[in-house]
Amino acid sequence: MDSERRKGINMDLVIYGAQGYALGAYEALRTLYPKRVISCFLVTEMGNNASILNGIPVREIAVFAKDMTTDDKQNVEVLIATPENVQPEIEETLENFGFPCHRRLNAARWDELMKLFHVRLGRFLPLSALPVGYNMPFTRIYVAKSHVDRPLRNAGCLPEYAFPVQVGADCCNMKIADLMDNRGDNISQKNPNYSELTALYWVWKNKLVSDAVSERGNRQYYGLAQYRRMFDFNDDDLLRIVDNDVDVVLPYPLPYEPDIHAHHERYLAERDWNTLLSVLKEQQPEYAEAFTGILKQRYLYNYNVILAKKKVLKEYCEWLFPILAEVEERSTPKGCDRHDRYIGYMGETLETLFFMKNADRLNIVHAQCRLLV
């Protein structure tokens, strides 16, 4: 009888997590399974988490569990909607507090949930929703790696199209990858502010230099990933890209409350945003006009992860880096005196701005961005 109750929709459902991943899961479940009532979000500690998300409370696990009976806890189903690297620790926490019914929202489940959710709403088209084609693209995804990165348990499991690039190679004497962002035309020394974007700059200046347009060129796709964030493509996904004339693959955007401007206030001062807006007004007035609206919506393309046609990625880089260079020049304090990754954070918002503004012009699809552990 207990097992039947646990499988039924009468169990109380709560979501463990209170960031974009958890909020995205909540919105998808609410849309796809409206009969399931989600009572709250759970966190280990409140910290800087909001007290309310989408109208329901965020509660510490200790407070939530207080005064609950064993039967009460057995009637609670917990969906762990956090990065995969912390899910085992959360499972242990739940067991210690007496909650036996919990499950992980892993990469495969997240991908399927987002696919169903966005197809239902007709937005953020999933790559996996396209028909499988016959032509395999020429694919190169450069994976930014730093000497300060924590070791990965599955570091040797990168796909054959992924090529590690050491970022900030100019800032240390240790070699951790065959490719380094201080070779050729580069901004390696700016890595403390640009983060993984020094790898994208290196790709732009050293791998996207040819302007040749050909049938083969239209099948060439280049991109950027981080040492822990990687697109989770299978062969069918790759076979969907060319024959469906995909221009760009981006991670599923994550929602933030009340908007992405408020989310970035955790990382950047208002003066930084004002500097960015001032540069946009001078360099890209059409984008400046759209900028405020983009900041006031809830979806953000995280991580600076991207795969695009060679010519599209080149166009994006030609747009992006002059903006960032001028922002850095006008920053207070000067960019060269800062080491707080602020340019990398700006890159996420600018990626969101560029591709949301060009959504009608470009064929943009979305895929799971898996967290490597």
N, C-alpha and C positions, 0 to 999 in steps of 0.2 A: 504493500500500500504506500509506504514512504517513497519508494522509487517511482511509483506512478505519479505521486504528487510532485516530485522534483521535475518530472518531464512535462508537467502540465502548465498551462498559462496562469494558473491560480497562485503560483509562487510569487513572492515579492521579488522584483528584479531591481538590482542596483548596479551601478557602473563604477568600477574602481579606476580612478584617474580623474583629472580635472583640467587637462590641457586640450589642445586642438584635436588630438587623436580620440580622446574620450568624448568630446563634444560632437565630433563627426559621427561616432558610433551611435550616440544618443539620437541625433537627428535622423540617421538612416533607419534605426529601429523604430522610431516613432512613426516614420512614414510608411515603412514596409509592414510593420506588425502593430497596427494601432491598438489592438486589444491588450497588448502588454503594457502595463503601467510601470514606469520607472520612477521609483520614489525618491532617489537621491544619488549623488556622486559621493564616492568615498575616497579619502586620502589618508596617508599615514600621519602627516602633520599639515596643518593649514598653511603655515609659511606665508608665501605671497599669493596663494590661491584665492580666487574670488569666493565669497560666501554663498553666492547664488549663480547658477548657470542655467540659462534658458528657462528661468522661472522655478527651478527646483533647487533644493539646498545642497551645499557641499559640506560633508561632515567628516570629522576625524573618526577613524575606525574605533578608537577607544571609547569615544563618546557615543557612537552608534551602538556599540555592543553593550554598553552599560545598562543594567537592569533587564536585559533580554534573557528569556529562559532558553534552555537547550532546544525545546520544540520551536521557539520563535526563530532561532538561528538556523535550524534545519529547513525552515520554510523560506529561506532567503537564498536566491540565486545571484551570484556575483559574477559579472562579466569583467574580466581584467583587460581594460583598454588603455594600455600603457606601452611604451617601447619594450620590445621583447627582452632586452637585456636585464630588466628589473622584474620581470614577471615571476621567475622562481622565488625571489625574495618576498614578493607580495603573496604568493601562494602560502609560503611558510607563515607569514603574518596572519593570514586568514585562518589557517589551521590553529594557530596559537590562540586566536580569539574565539575559536569554536564554530567557525563557519565551514561546513563540510562540502557545500555545493558551490563550486566555482569552476570557471573555465577561462582559458586564455583566448583573446582575440589575436591570433597569430597572423603572420603576413598573408597566408593563403585565405584565411577567413575574412580578413580586412579587405582584400582585393575583391572577393566575391560580394561582400556587403556593399562596397562602394560602387561596384559595377551595377548591381541591381538598383541601388538608390539613385544614382545619377541618370541611368536609363529611364527610370520611372519619371524623373523630373525633367528629362530632356535637356540636360546641361552637362558640361564637363565630360564629353563623350569618352568612354573607356576604349582603349586600344583593343581589348579582348572582345568587344562587341562587334568589331569589323570582321568581314569574311576573310578567311585564310587565302592568301595568294600563292604565287608560284616562284616569284623572284626574291632571292635573298639579298638584302642590302649589304653594301660594304659599310661595316660598322666599327667605329673607334670611339670608345668611351674612356676618357682619361680620369683616373681616380686619384684625387688629391690625398697625399699622405704627408704627415709631419713627424719629425723625430720625437715629438711630445705625445703622440697618439698612444693610447693604451693598446697592448697587444690584442689581436683578435684570435679567438679559438679556431675559427675557420678561415684564417688568412690565406690559405692555399687554395681556396675554392672559388676564386674569381673566374668568371667566364672568359672564353678565349678572346673576346672583343674588348676586354677591360685591360688598360695599361696604367699601372701605378706611376704617378709623377710626384717626386718629392717637392713639396712647397716650402718656401722659406729656406731654400738650400743655401742662399747667400748668408743666412744668419746663423749657420752652425757648421761644424767641421765633420759631422757624421753623415755618411752616405747610406740611405735606406732604400733607394730605388735606382734602377738603371737610367730612367728619365728624370731630369731635374729642371726645376723652373728657372734656374739661373743660366741656362744655355741659350745662345742666340739673343734675339730681342726679348727683353724680360723686365719685370718689375719685382723680382724675387725679394729685394730688400724691403718691400712694402708689405710683406706677408702679415706682420702683426696687426695691420689694419684691414687688409684686403682678404685675409684668410684664404679660403679655397679659390678665390677669384684670381690669385696670381697664377694659378694653373690654367684658368680659362684665358687669361691674357696671353700666356705662353702658347696655348693652342691656337689662338687667333693669329698671333704674329708669326708662328713657325709652322703651322699645319694647314692653315686656311688661306695661304698666300696666293694660290692660283686662282685666276678669274675665268679659267676655261669652262665653257658650258658644253656639255655633251650628254648623251644618254647615260653613259657611265657616271658622269658627274651628278646627275639627278638621282642616282642610286647611292651616293656617298652621304653617310650620316656620321656626324661627329658630336661628341657631347662631353659633359662633365659629371662626375660623381664625387662623393666624399669617401674617406676611408671606411666609414661605417654606413653610409647611405648609398644604395645601389639599386637601379631598376631591376626588377625581378622578371626578366624576359625568358620565355621558353621559345623553342623553334617556331611554333605557330605564331607567336607574337611578332617575331622578326619577319615572318612571311606575310604578315598583314601590312607592313609599312610601305613597301614600294608600290604594290599593285593597288593600294587605296590612296596613293599619292599623299601620304602623310607629310606635312611640313615640320611638325614639332611634336615631340612626346614630352609631357611634363608630369610630375607627380600629381596625384589627386590633391587639390588644394584643401587645406584644413580651415575650419571655421574658428573665429575668435569673437569673444564678446567684450564690449558691444560692437567693436570694429577692429580692423587691423592697426589703425593708428594707436588705439589704446594698448594693444598688445605690444607694439614696439616702444611705447613709452617706458617699458621695463628696461630697455637696453640703450635707448638713445635720448639725449636731451632735446628739448623743443627747439633750441637754437640750431641743432643739426638738421632737423626737418625744415626749418626756415631757410637755412643755407641751401639745402637741396632744392626747395621750391624756387628760390631765387635763380639758381643755375638753370633749372628747367625753363623758366620764363625767358631766359636769354638764349639758350641753345635750342630748345625744343618747345616753343610756345603751345603747339597743339597738345603735347603731352602734359604741359603745365596746367592747361585748362581741364584735362581729365584727371589730374593728380588728386585733387581734393575728393572727388567722387570715389576714386579707387580706395583711398584711405578710409573712407566712411562706409565701405562695404565690408563684409565679414570674412571673405575667403582670401587666403594668402598662399602663394606658391613658395613652399619652404625649401631650404637647404641649398639653393643655387644649383640644383640638379636639373639637367636638360639633355635631350638628344634631338638633333635637328638636321635637316638638310644642310649641306656644307654652305650653300649660299645664304640660307636663312640664319644660321649661326653667325656667319660673318657679318651680315647686316645688323644683327643684334649687338655684337661686340663693337662694331663701329659706332653704334648709338650709345652703348652703355659706358665705355671707358672714358671718352671725353667728358661726360657728365661727372663721373667719379673723380677724375683728375682735378677738375675745377672745384668740386666740393672739398677735396682734400686741401687745395691751395687756400681756400677761404675759411677753413675750419678754425675754430677757437677752442683750445689751442691748435696750432698748426698740425697738420696730419703727421709730419715727421716727429712731432713731440708726443704723439699718442700711440698707445699699444693696446687698444680696447676693441678691436674687430669691428668698429663702427661702420666701416665701408662694406664689410661683408654683410652686415645686417641690412644696410641700405640696398645692397644688391638684390636681396630677396624681394623687397618692395618694388624695385625698378623692374625686375623680371615680371612681377605681377602686373605692373602698369603696362609694360610693353606688350605683353601677349594678350592681356584682357582688352586693351585698346585695339589690337589688330586681330581680334577673334573672328571678325567677318571676312578678313582678307586671307588669313592663314588657316590651313586645315590642322587644327590642334586636337590631339587626343591625349589620353591620360593613362597612367599605369601605376601599379604599386611600387613605392620606393621602399625597399626592404632595409631593415636595420640589421646589419651584420654584427654578430656577437663573438 
